[in-house]
Amino acid sequence: MPTSTSAKTPASPTADSMSEKVMQSLSSECGEVCGDFQVMAEDVSSSVADYCRKQPLVAGLAVFAIGFYVGWKVKPW
């Protein structure tokens, strides 16, 4: 009966450096996307605030309608 010895090879240093490079690349890309999302969210919030200042009646009625709909679906009574 032959015995087989499986020697595990340690991870090569090039694989470790490659994974570090990939992690750094992903980290920088995620940072860029996060920054882009923050800018977009600020633009949307400022646009909504400007619209609410210019059209308070429409904004108030929209908020009331949304609240009425959510209250109707939740049915707290």
N, C-alpha and C positions, 0 to 999 in steps of 0.2 A: 504494500500500500504506500504509494508515494505521498509525501507530505509537501504541501506547497506553502511557501512562506511568502506572504505578500508584504513587501516593504512599502510603506507609505512614503511617498516622496514629499518633502516639504514644499510649500509654495515658493516658487522662484521669486527672486527680488524684482524681476521685471513685471511679474503679474501684480505685485503689491504696488509698484509705482504706477502701473497702468490704472489700477483701481483708484488710486489717489487722484490721478489726473482726471478720470471720469467724474469722481465726486466733486472735484473743484470746478469742473466745467458745468456740471449740473447745478452746483451751488450758485455760480455766477449767473446762469440762465434763470434760475428761480428768483434771484434778486432782481434781475431786470424785469421779469414778468410781474413781480410784486410791485415794483415801482410804477410800471405802466398801469396796473390795476388801480393803484392809489390815485394816480393822476386822473384816470377815467372816473373813479368814484367821486372825486372832488368836483370834476366838471359837471357830472350829473346832479350832484347835490346843489351846486351853485345855480344850475339851470332851473331846477325845481323851485328853489327859494326865490329866484327872480320872477318866475311865472306866478308863484303864490302872491308876491307883492303886487304884481300887475293885475292879476285876476283873483282877488280874494273870495268873491262869491262862488266862482266855479270851483276853486280849490276846496272851499268849505263844503260845498254840496257833494263833491267827489269823496271827501273824507267821510261825510255822513252816510253816503250810499254804501261805501265799503264797510263801514261799521255796522250798518243795518243788515247787510248781506251776511257778514260774519256772525252777527248775533242771531240771525234767523237760522243759519246752518248749525250753530252750537246749541240753540234752543235751551237757554238757561231756565226756562219756566217749566 
